[in-house]
Amino acid sequence: MTFKNSNGLFIIKNLVKTIQDNKDYLSEIDGKIGDGDHGINMNKGFTLCGQKIEGRDYNMSKGFQVLGQTLLTDIGGSMGPLYGVFFDELATASEGYEDVDSLVFKNMITAACEAIQEIGNAKRGDKTLLDTLLPAIDAYNAAYNKGDDFKECLMAFQEEAKKGWQSTEDMIAKIGRASRLGERSRGVLDAGATSCYLIVNSIAESIMEML
């Protein structure tokens, strides 16, 4: 099971639409324990990327590179650099592959997650996007190691991303502005974990459509 890198700009276009469609939801969640601008900033970066790739004959790797660079340079807050390196690593790890299979994708998400962990000091349980991403990658790797096909690995990836995202509601924030609220940060989903779930889910959905 593979898809063509050359057809993969479809993934980035769907990501842009996903963030645009959820911008108000992301800001609403962020407003409960944060600045309330997560949706605004994400929408700005993804919309700019959408404009840059419009009409271009880019492959998936180039599309991810444009998205990563746009987020690094054009959106504020802590999420710009985090998502910037995330998409940049997805681009680098897939570059040079005409066909993307479950192993290539495994290497892509592993490199992307490691890059986020290198620039941030968050760990699992701190109520951040890593609470979505780490369980998702663990589930993908477990399915891959078990011999599941690409689609099955992606379904495991989605399922655990959702559980990880939802688990942030019961956590106390340890990182960022929300950490100052202590116990009062419990009972609200984390905005970064939410956008991460939307991103992970959209990527998986797009790839499954192409397999």
N, C-alpha and C positions, 0 to 999 in steps of 0.2 A: 504493500500500500504506500503510494507516494503521490505527491502533487508537484507540479512544475513551479520552480522559483519564478519563472517568467510570468506566471499567472497570478502571483501572490500579492500584487498591489490591491487586489480584492480585499485582502485581510485588513490593510491599512484604511481603505475607504470605509469599511464597515466599522472599524474602531472610531473613526471620526464621527460617523453618524451616531454610534452608541453614546459617546460622550456628549454630543450636542443634544440628544434626546433626554439625557439624564442630568443636564447641568443644574437645573433647579433643585432636583432631588439631592444632588451632592452638596449644594450650598446650604440647603435646609438642614441636612445632617450635621454639616460642619458648624452651622450657626448655634447648635445646641451646646457644644463644648469648645468650639474653636472660633476662628475669625469670621466664618461664614462666607469665605470667598473661594473655597476649593472648586466649586462648580464653575465659577466665573473664570478663574485662572486656567483650569483644565480646558474649558470650552475655547478660550482664547488660543491656546497653544495648538489644540487639535484642529480647530477651524483654519488657522494659519497654515498648518501642514496640508490640510485638504486643498487649500488654494494653490500651494506649491506643487502638488502632485497632479492637479487637474490637467488632463490632456497630455500627460507625460507617459512615455512608454517604459516606465520603470519596472524592475522586478521587485519581489518582496524585500530582498536585502537592501536595495536602494531606498525603498519606501520606508523601511524601519530606520534607516540612517537619517533620512530627511526629518522624520518624526522626532527622533532622539535629539538631533541638533536644534530643532525648533523649540522643543521643551527646555533644553539647556539654556537657550539664549533669550527666549521670549516670554516665559511665564515666571511669576514671582513665587515667593514662599519656599518652603522646604521641598515641595514635591517636584519642582522643575528639575533639579539635579538628579533626584532619585529616579524619576521616570526617564529622564534624559539618558542616563547611563544604562538603564534597563533596555530601552529600545536600541541604543547604540550597540550593546552586546548581542542582542538578537540579530542585528545586521551583520556584525563581524563574524559570528559563529556560523552563519548560513551562507556567507559570501563564497562564491566559487562552486557551490552545489547547484547543478541544474535540476536535480530531483531531490526533494526533501522527504525523507522517510522518518520513522519513529525515532531512530538513533540520532539523526541530525537535530530533530526537534528537542530531544532529551538534552543534547549538548547545548543547544540554544538557551533553553530555560534555566539550565544549571549555571551557565556563564552569566546570564542576566541577573539571577538572584545573588550570586556571589559578588557581583559589582555593587549591587545595592547594599549588601552587608558590609562591604569594604568602606563605603563613604558614610554610612550611618553607624550609630552605636546601639541600634535597637536589636532586641532578640525576641524570640517567640514568647508570647504572653504579655508583651509590653503595650498591647492595643495599638498596633500599627499595621501597615499593609503586609508586613511579613507574616502576620497571623492568617492572612489569606494565602499568600504565596508559598510559604514553606510546606504546609500540609498538602497543597495541590501538587507540588513537585515531588514530595515523598510518595504520594499516591500514584503519580505517573510512573515514577521509577519502579515502584513495586509491581505495577501492572506490566511494565516493560520486562522486568527481570523474570516474571512469571511466564512470559511468552505470549502475552496478549497482543492482538494486532493494534495498529496505529489508532483506529477508531475507539477501541476499548480503552486504550491508554488515555485518550483524550476525554472520554466519558468519566474515568476515574479522576482525572485532573479537574474537571468541572465540579464534580460532586464534592470533593474535599475542599476545593476553593470556596464553595458555598457554605459548607459547614464551618470552615475557618473564619470566614467573614462574619457569619452569624454569631460565632463564639465571642467576638469582640464586644458584644452588647453587655456581657457579664463581667468584663475586665475593668480594672482600674488603670487609667493611662499612666505610663511611666516616662513617656518621652514627649517633648514638645509642650505647647501652650496648655493643652488639656491636663497635663500632669500636675499643674498647680491646683487643680480642683480636687485632687485626691479622690476620696470616696464618691464625691458628687459626679465624677466622670462615668461611674457605673450606670448601666441602664440605657446607654446610648451607643449605637453602632459607631465605629470609627470611620471617619470620612475617607481616609487613605485606604483602609481595608475594603471599603465599599467601592471606590473607583478601581482598585486592583481586581476585585471580583468581576466588575463589569468588563474590564480589559481582558482578563483571563478567559472569561466565558465567551466573549466575542471572538477572540482568536481561535478558540477551540471550535466554535460553531462554524466559523468561516472555513477552517481547514477541513472539517468533516464534510462540508458541502463540495469541496474540491476533490476528495478522495474517491 
